[in-house]
Amino acid sequence: MVKISIICVGKIKEKYWLDAIAEYSKRLSRYCKLNIIEVADEKTPDDASDAECDAIKKKEADKILKKIDSQGLVCTLEIAGKRFTSEGFASFIDGSSTRTSHIQFVIGGSLGLHRSVLDQSDMGISFSDMTFPHQMMRVILLEQIYRGFRITNGEPYHK
């Protein structure tokens, strides 16, 4: 069984996001071993300079990089990444799971991911040109992973 890790910056406090994550985690348990790893986010002042923002992203990156399994596939979620249809994403997960036993998705904080994390990425994936809160992105990612497993298993799903 393939292991899927989601490495993300920040904690989720809202019950409705926690409930959604718990539901998708339960659904995914029949397809993969899911591991959600949270690293603490850094406070960003409202008037932070570019240099301060880079330093904040670097601190978050150092925490993320400690959690990455160097033997696994690393996929960063980034606006400039590759776009998939749901079916294409399903094929990507299916194909990747035949080449590695561990697929890792990395979701950055409010400022995005530092270059040092992007440099460790095997593939950048984009869900949109828009930016989403990390809580919502976590749920969207879980839903698409779940949908992907259902597609590759020939199970019904809704487009």
MDAnalysis code that builds the backbone (N, CA, C; Angstrom):
import MDAnalysis as mda
import numpy as np

u = mda.Universe.empty(477, n_residues=159, atom_resindex=np.repeat(np.arange(159), 3), trajectory=True)
u.add_TopologyAttr("name", ["N", "CA", "C"] * 159)
u.add_TopologyAttr("resid", np.arange(1, 160))
u.add_TopologyAttr("resname", ["MET", "VAL", "LYS", "ILE", "SER", "ILE", "ILE", "CYS", "VAL", "GLY", "LYS", "ILE", "LYS", "GLU", "LYS", "TYR", "TRP", "LEU", "ASP", "ALA", "ILE", "ALA", "GLU", "TYR", "SER", "LYS", "ARG", "LEU", "SER", "ARG", "TYR", "CYS", "LYS", "LEU", "ASN", "ILE", "ILE", "GLU", "VAL", "ALA", "ASP", "GLU", "LYS", "THR", "PRO", "ASP", "ASP", "ALA", "SER", "ASP", "ALA", "GLU", "CYS", "ASP", "ALA", "ILE", "LYS", "LYS", "LYS", "GLU", "ALA", "ASP", "LYS", "ILE", "LEU", "LYS", "LYS", "ILE", "ASP", "SER", "GLN", "GLY", "LEU", "VAL", "CYS", "THR", "LEU", "GLU", "ILE", "ALA", "GLY", "LYS", "ARG", "PHE", "THR", "SER", "GLU", "GLY", "PHE", "ALA", "SER", "PHE", "ILE", "ASP", "GLY", "SER", "SER", "THR", "ARG", "THR", "SER", "HIS", "ILE", "GLN", "PHE", "VAL", "ILE", "GLY", "GLY", "SER", "LEU", "GLY", "LEU", "HIS", "ARG", "SER", "VAL", "LEU", "ASP", "GLN", "SER", "ASP", "MET", "GLY", "ILE", "SER", "PHE", "SER", "ASP", "MET", "THR", "PHE", "PRO", "HIS", "GLN", "MET", "MET", "ARG", "VAL", "ILE", "LEU", "LEU", "GLU", "GLN", "ILE", "TYR", "ARG", "GLY", "PHE", "ARG", "ILE", "THR", "ASN", "GLY", "GLU", "PRO", "TYR", "HIS", "LYS"])
u.atoms.positions = np.array([
    [0.852, -1.188, 0.000],
    [0.000, 0.000, 0.000],
    [0.889, 1.240, 0.000],
    [0.602, 2.143, -0.893],
    [1.389, 3.366, -1.009],
    [1.158, 4.267, 0.205],
    [2.209, 4.956, 0.591],
    [2.119, 5.925, 1.681],
    [2.009, 7.307, 1.053],
    [1.036, 8.090, 1.505],
    [0.861, 9.470, 1.068],
    [1.064, 10.360, 2.290],
    [2.000, 11.289, 2.172],
    [2.216, 12.265, 3.236],
    [1.865, 13.650, 2.710],
    [1.218, 14.414, 3.547],
    [0.958, 15.818, 3.251],
    [1.707, 16.607, 4.313],
    [2.721, 17.316, 3.859],
    [3.529, 18.137, 4.757],
    [3.048, 19.569, 4.563],
    [2.562, 20.183, 5.637],
    [1.945, 21.496, 5.490],
    [2.345, 22.432, 6.622],
    [2.338, 23.696, 6.271],
    [2.674, 24.750, 7.225],
    [1.384, 25.214, 7.887],
    [1.382, 25.246, 9.205],
    [0.237, 25.764, 9.952],
    [-0.671, 24.681, 10.488],
    [-1.347, 25.045, 11.546],
    [-2.317, 24.148, 12.186],
    [-3.717, 24.538, 11.756],
    [-4.595, 23.569, 11.824],
    [-5.996, 23.839, 11.524],
    [-6.753, 23.882, 12.842],
    [-7.493, 24.969, 13.034],
    [-8.227, 25.152, 14.287],
    [-9.734, 25.025, 14.104],
    [-10.229, 25.346, 12.912],
    [-11.673, 25.364, 12.684],
    [-12.226, 23.945, 12.575],
    [-13.308, 23.710, 13.311],
    [-13.900, 22.373, 13.374],
    [-14.358, 21.878, 12.007],
    [-14.923, 22.754, 11.177],
    [-15.426, 22.291, 9.886],
    [-14.301, 21.796, 8.989],
    [-13.096, 22.411, 9.055],
    [-11.967, 21.899, 8.268],
    [-11.467, 20.586, 8.863],
    [-11.396, 20.531, 10.190],
    [-10.955, 19.300, 10.849],
    [-11.891, 18.139, 10.528],
    [-13.201, 18.418, 10.499],
    [-14.177, 17.379, 10.152],
    [-13.993, 16.888, 8.725],
    [-13.773, 17.814, 7.803],
    [-13.571, 17.436, 6.398],
    [-12.298, 16.601, 6.243],
    [-11.231, 17.007, 6.905],
    [-9.972, 16.270, 6.837],
    [-10.138, 14.877, 7.431],
    [-10.842, 14.786, 8.549],
    [-11.086, 13.476, 9.172],
    [-11.892, 12.572, 8.249],
    [-12.895, 13.127, 7.580],
    [-13.729, 12.334, 6.668],
    [-12.907, 11.798, 5.500],
    [-12.111, 12.669, 4.857],
    [-11.296, 12.198, 3.726],
    [-10.199, 11.252, 4.192],
    [-9.648, 11.469, 5.371],
    [-8.641, 10.554, 5.911],
    [-9.242, 9.163, 6.101],
    [-10.458, 9.116, 6.606],
    [-11.152, 7.837, 6.793],
    [-11.394, 7.160, 5.442],
    [-11.880, 7.916, 4.468],
    [-12.144, 7.361, 3.133],
    [-10.864, 6.849, 2.472],
    [-9.776, 7.581, 2.658],
    [-8.516, 7.211, 2.016],
    [-7.847, 5.999, 2.662],
    [-8.243, 5.651, 3.880],
    [-7.582, 4.556, 4.600],
    [-7.685, 3.222, 3.864],
    [-8.653, 3.062, 2.981],
    [-8.760, 1.797, 2.235],
    [-7.842, 1.768, 1.012],
    [-7.265, 2.920, 0.650],
    [-6.426, 3.003, -0.545],
    [-4.946, 3.240, -0.255],
    [-4.651, 3.919, 0.851],
    [-3.267, 4.297, 1.132],
    [-3.073, 4.480, 2.625],
    [-1.801, 4.589, 2.998],
    [-1.461, 4.957, 4.374],
    [-1.221, 6.468, 4.349],
    [-2.138, 7.222, 4.951],
    [-2.088, 8.682, 4.924],
    [-1.427, 9.219, 6.176],
    [-0.545, 10.188, 5.980],
    [0.139, 10.831, 7.093],
    [0.112, 12.340, 6.841],
    [-0.491, 13.090, 7.753],
    [-0.507, 14.544, 7.638],
    [0.463, 15.101, 8.668],
    [1.449, 15.828, 8.174],
    [2.518, 16.370, 9.021],
    [2.411, 17.891, 9.005],
    [2.188, 18.464, 10.161],
    [2.094, 19.919, 10.274],
    [3.376, 20.470, 10.874],
    [3.856, 21.553, 10.272],
    [4.974, 22.286, 10.859],
    [4.466, 23.678, 11.219],
    [5.025, 24.246, 12.259],
    [4.555, 25.552, 12.738],
    [4.822, 26.645, 11.715],
    [3.844, 27.530, 11.579],
    [4.042, 28.686, 10.708],
    [4.719, 29.793, 11.498],
    [5.298, 30.713, 10.781],
    [5.972, 31.866, 11.377],
    [5.056, 33.084, 11.242],
    [5.041, 33.906, 12.241],
    [4.236, 35.128, 12.190],
    [4.821, 36.093, 11.164],
    [3.939, 36.673, 10.372],
    [4.365, 37.635, 9.343],
    [3.772, 38.995, 9.665],
    [4.617, 39.988, 9.912],
    [4.096, 41.338, 10.161],
    [3.395, 41.868, 8.911],
    [2.388, 42.715, 9.104],
    [1.638, 43.274, 7.982],
    [2.529, 44.048, 7.016],
    [3.524, 44.700, 7.527],
    [4.382, 45.543, 6.688],
    [5.751, 44.894, 6.423],
    [5.776, 43.570, 6.346],
    [7.038, 42.848, 6.172],
    [7.684, 43.187, 4.829],
    [8.986, 43.424, 4.855],
    [9.741, 43.697, 3.626],
    [9.960, 42.378, 2.872],
    [10.436, 42.476, 1.640],
    [10.741, 41.273, 0.862],
    [11.784, 40.418, 1.576],
    [12.774, 41.063, 2.172],
    [13.824, 40.332, 2.888],
    [13.246, 39.612, 4.109],
    [12.335, 40.276, 4.826],
    [11.696, 39.634, 5.988],
    [10.834, 38.453, 5.544],
    [10.102, 38.621, 4.452],
    [9.269, 37.531, 3.930],
    [10.125, 36.342, 3.530],
    [11.261, 36.607, 2.892],
    [12.159, 35.520, 2.502],
    [12.709, 34.808, 3.734],
    [13.046, 35.556, 4.772],
    [13.562, 34.959, 6.007],
    [12.496, 34.093, 6.678],
    [11.250, 34.543, 6.641],
    [10.148, 33.770, 7.214],
    [9.961, 32.468, 6.424],
    [9.958, 32.568, 5.099],
    [9.822, 31.368, 4.267],
    [10.988, 30.404, 4.503],
    [12.175, 30.935, 4.719],
    [13.353, 30.097, 4.979],
    [13.194, 29.331, 6.291],
    [12.686, 29.997, 7.337],
    [12.471, 29.318, 8.617],
    [11.456, 28.190, 8.460],
    [10.378, 28.465, 7.716],
    [9.376, 27.420, 7.473],
    [9.971, 26.296, 6.630],
    [10.797, 26.664, 5.653],
    [11.428, 25.669, 4.783],
    [12.323, 24.729, 5.579],
    [13.065, 25.268, 6.529],
    [13.947, 24.429, 7.343],
    [13.143, 23.353, 8.072],
    [11.960, 23.706, 8.546],
    [11.097, 22.742, 9.238],
    [10.539, 21.710, 8.251],
    [10.139, 22.188, 7.079],
    [9.596, 21.285, 6.049],
    [10.650, 20.281, 5.610],
    [11.840, 20.769, 5.316],
    [12.902, 19.899, 4.793],
    [13.270, 18.788, 5.767],
    [13.119, 19.021, 7.064],
    [13.394, 17.987, 8.067],
    [12.369, 16.852, 7.999],
    [11.209, 17.128, 7.439],
    [10.128, 16.137, 7.382],
    [10.090, 15.356, 6.074],
    [10.829, 15.810, 5.068],
    [10.797, 15.161, 3.759],
    [11.623, 13.879, 3.781],
    [11.031, 12.818, 3.253],
    [11.709, 11.529, 3.085],
    [12.450, 11.583, 1.757],
    [13.765, 11.543, 1.805],
    [14.567, 11.683, 0.584],
    [14.349, 10.529, -0.391],
    [13.807, 9.418, 0.079],
    [13.547, 8.275, -0.801],
    [12.200, 8.375, -1.506],
    [11.338, 9.288, -1.055],
    [10.007, 9.409, -1.620],
    [9.933, 10.460, -2.710],
    [8.819, 10.472, -3.411],
    [8.538, 11.475, -4.439],
    [8.018, 12.732, -3.739],
    [8.566, 13.887, -4.090],
    [8.173, 15.147, -3.463],
    [7.433, 16.008, -4.486],
    [6.199, 16.366, -4.158],
    [5.362, 17.210, -5.019],
    [4.999, 18.470, -4.245],
    [5.430, 19.609, -4.741],
    [5.103, 20.867, -4.087],
    [3.876, 21.469, -4.761],
    [2.995, 22.044, -3.965],
    [1.838, 22.742, -4.501],
    [2.250, 24.189, -4.713],
    [2.195, 24.618, -5.979],
    [2.663, 25.953, -6.335],
    [1.909, 26.439, -7.562],
    [1.672, 27.724, -7.614],
    [0.910, 28.320, -8.713],
    [1.546, 28.014, -10.062],
    [2.873, 27.984, -10.126],
    [3.568, 27.778, -11.395],
    [3.719, 26.302, -11.763],
    [3.107, 25.404, -10.992],
    [3.264, 23.978, -11.242],
    [2.421, 23.454, -12.389],
    [2.534, 22.154, -12.616],
    [1.782, 21.470, -13.673],
    [0.323, 21.353, -13.265],
    [-0.532, 21.532, -14.235],
    [-1.973, 21.395, -14.000],
    [-2.452, 20.056, -14.526],
    [-3.406, 19.488, -13.813],
    [-3.992, 18.211, -14.187],
    [-5.505, 18.324, -14.225],
    [-6.140, 17.491, -15.022],
    [-7.557, 17.207, -14.831],
    [-7.622, 16.207, -13.681],
    [-8.810, 15.931, -13.174],
    [-8.929, 14.916, -12.121],
    [-8.444, 13.563, -12.620],
    [-8.771, 13.235, -13.859],
    [-8.335, 11.960, -14.434],
    [-6.814, 11.930, -14.605],
    [-6.236, 13.058, -15.041],
    [-4.783, 13.136, -15.193],
    [-4.072, 13.024, -13.858],
    [-4.631, 13.642, -12.827],
    [-4.053, 13.547, -11.483],
    [-4.138, 12.114, -10.979],
    [-5.254, 11.441, -11.263],
    [-5.404, 10.033, -10.890],
    [-4.319, 9.191, -11.554],
    [-4.076, 9.431, -12.836],
    [-3.026, 8.701, -13.554],
    [-1.652, 9.002, -12.975],
    [-1.430, 10.262, -12.596],
    [-0.160, 10.639, -11.988],
    [0.059, 9.866, -10.683],
    [-0.942, 9.823, -9.822],
    [-0.813, 9.104, -8.548],
    [-0.600, 7.612, -8.806],
    [-1.385, 7.056, -9.716],
    [-1.272, 5.632, -10.030],
    [0.114, 5.304, -10.573],
    [0.580, 6.101, -11.528],
    [1.905, 5.861, -12.101],
    [3.013, 6.055, -11.085],
    [2.879, 7.072, -10.247],
    [3.898, 7.344, -9.231],
    [3.958, 6.234, -8.205],
    [2.795, 5.677, -7.855],
    [2.769, 4.631, -6.829],
    [3.391, 3.324, -7.321],
    [3.580, 3.183, -8.634],
    [4.282, 1.996, -9.138],
    [5.799, 2.204, -9.112],
    [6.230, 3.477, -9.009],
    [7.663, 3.784, -8.992],
    [8.212, 4.060, -7.596],
    [7.342, 4.418, -6.678],
    [7.787, 4.729, -5.316],
    [6.713, 4.284, -4.334],
    [7.129, 4.021, -3.113],
    [6.161, 3.625, -2.088],
    [5.709, 4.814, -1.244],
    [6.254, 6.002, -1.542],
    [5.937, 7.172, -0.712],
    [5.808, 8.416, -1.587],
    [4.606, 8.969, -1.644],
    [4.348, 10.217, -2.356],
    [4.103, 11.295, -1.315],
    [4.841, 12.406, -1.425],
    [4.735, 13.496, -0.454],
    [4.270, 14.764, -1.158],
    [3.241, 15.386, -0.597],
    [2.738, 16.655, -1.106],
    [3.092, 17.716, -0.076],
    [3.607, 18.854, -0.540],
    [4.031, 19.921, 0.366],
    [3.194, 21.163, 0.092],
    [2.535, 21.661, 1.145],
    [1.720, 22.875, 1.073],
    [2.397, 23.941, 1.937],
    [2.716, 25.066, 1.332],
    [3.398, 26.136, 2.049],
    [2.464, 26.970, 2.907],
    [3.046, 27.941, 3.559],
    [2.292, 28.866, 4.394],
    [1.744, 30.024, 3.581],
    [1.360, 31.076, 4.266],
    [0.707, 32.207, 3.612],
    [1.620, 32.916, 2.609],
    [2.921, 32.793, 2.754],
    [3.857, 33.433, 1.835],
    [4.319, 32.490, 0.723],
    [3.911, 31.251, 0.785],
    [4.349, 30.279, -0.212],
    [5.545, 29.478, 0.286],
    [6.240, 28.853, -0.658],
    [7.374, 27.989, -0.333],
    [8.693, 28.666, -0.694],
    [9.676, 28.456, 0.137],
    [11.020, 28.984, -0.104],
    [11.683, 28.184, -1.230],
    [12.573, 28.826, -1.918],
    [13.307, 28.206, -3.032],
    [13.963, 26.894, -2.618],
    [14.446, 26.779, -1.389],
    [15.123, 25.558, -0.939],
    [14.183, 24.356, -0.942],
    [12.894, 24.579, -0.702],
    [11.914, 23.487, -0.774],
    [11.599, 23.180, -2.231],
    [11.401, 24.221, -3.030],
    [11.109, 24.025, -4.454],
    [12.250, 23.275, -5.144],
    [13.477, 23.511, -4.708],
    [14.627, 22.818, -5.288],
    [14.623, 21.325, -4.968],
    [13.958, 20.920, -3.895],
    [13.872, 19.509, -3.514],
    [12.687, 18.799, -4.175],
    [11.856, 19.564, -4.844],
    [10.632, 19.031, -5.434],
    [10.922, 18.238, -6.707],
    [10.256, 17.090, -6.827],
    [10.317, 16.310, -8.059],
    [9.285, 16.822, -9.054],
    [8.213, 17.426, -8.547],
    [7.178, 17.982, -9.416],
    [6.403, 19.065, -8.683],
    [6.229, 20.191, -9.349],
    [5.348, 21.232, -8.850],
    [3.969, 20.999, -9.438],
    [2.948, 21.092, -8.604],
    [1.571, 20.880, -9.040],
    [0.767, 22.130, -8.727],
    [-0.029, 22.572, -9.702],
    [-0.885, 23.737, -9.523],
    [-2.343, 23.319, -9.600],
    [-3.121, 23.803, -8.674],
    [-4.557, 23.571, -8.706],
    [-5.295, 24.763, -9.301],
    [-4.594, 25.909, -9.419],
    [-5.245, 27.112, -9.925],
    [-4.236, 28.251, -9.975],
    [-4.572, 29.301, -10.711],
    [-3.786, 30.539, -10.647],
    [-4.097, 31.305, -9.367],
    [-5.159, 30.918, -8.706],
    [-5.564, 31.601, -7.475],
    [-4.813, 31.027, -6.279],
    [-4.769, 31.804, -5.218],
    [-4.188, 31.373, -3.958],
    [-5.327, 30.994, -3.016],
    [-5.167, 29.848, -2.337],
    [-6.174, 29.379, -1.388],
    [-5.573, 29.327, 0.007],
    [-6.396, 29.495, 1.035],
    [-5.899, 29.302, 2.399],
    [-5.402, 27.861, 2.554],
    [-4.351, 27.669, 3.352],
    [-3.764, 26.330, 3.470],
    [-4.772, 25.317, 3.997],
    [-5.724, 25.760, 4.832],
    [-6.726, 24.829, 5.351],
    [-7.587, 24.291, 4.206],
    [-8.024, 25.186, 3.350],
    [-8.868, 24.791, 2.225],
    [-8.073, 23.939, 1.238],
    [-6.830, 24.308, 0.993],
    [-6.007, 23.564, 0.041],
    [-5.782, 22.136, 0.514],
    [-5.644, 21.982, 1.808],
    [-5.463, 20.634, 2.355],
    [-6.680, 19.764, 2.050],
    [-7.871, 20.335, 2.218],
    [-9.104, 19.589, 1.936],
    [-9.240, 19.323, 0.436],
    [-8.951, 20.315, -0.387],
    [-9.021, 20.127, -1.845],
    [-8.059, 19.018, -2.272],
    [-6.848, 19.042, -1.762],
    [-5.862, 18.022, -2.107],
    [-6.339, 16.635, -1.682],
    [-6.830, 16.519, -0.461],
    [-7.330, 15.221, 0.016],
    [-8.475, 14.716, -0.861],
    [-9.371, 15.620, -1.243],
    [-10.493, 15.224, -2.093],
    [-9.997, 14.720, -3.439],
    [-9.027, 15.396, -4.022],
    [-8.515, 14.979, -5.326],
    [-7.721, 13.674, -5.244],
    [-7.005, 13.457, -4.156],
    [-6.315, 12.176, -3.966],
    [-7.350, 11.063, -3.855],
    [-8.387, 11.292, -3.057],
    [-9.460, 10.305, -2.909],
    [-10.130, 10.022, -4.254],
    [-10.475, 11.074, -4.970],
    [-11.091, 10.928, -6.293],
    [-10.154, 10.149, -7.214],
    [-8.863, 10.444, -7.131],
    [-7.881, 9.753, -7.961],
    [-7.855, 8.261, -7.719],
    [-7.885, 7.861, -6.466],
    [-7.911, 6.428, -6.163],
    [-9.197, 5.781, -6.669],
    [-10.302, 6.478, -6.530],
    [-11.576, 5.925, -7.018],
    [-11.548, 5.770, -8.540],
    [-10.996, 6.751, -9.231],
    [-10.910, 6.681, -10.693],
    [-10.058, 5.484, -11.111],
    [-8.862, 5.351, -10.525],
    [-7.966, 4.281, -10.942],
    [-8.471, 2.904, -10.545],
    [-9.366, 2.846, -9.573],
    [-9.969, 1.573, -9.170],
    [-11.267, 1.289, -9.906],
    [-11.618, 2.166, -10.869],
    [-12.822, 1.944, -11.649],
    [-14.105, 2.127, -10.859],
    [-14.026, 2.861, -9.771],
    [-15.208, 3.094, -8.942],
    [-15.926, 4.349, -9.423],
    [-17.231, 4.419, -9.181],
    [-17.959, 5.616, -9.648],
    [-17.495, 6.871, -8.908],
    [-17.480, 7.955, -9.621],
    [-17.172, 9.261, -9.042],
    [-17.953, 10.294, -9.846],
    [-18.080, 11.453, -9.290],
    [-18.818, 12.508, -9.957],
    [-17.868, 13.530, -10.533],
    [-18.077, 13.881, -11.785],
    [-17.233, 14.887, -12.420],
    [-17.613, 16.265, -11.971],
])
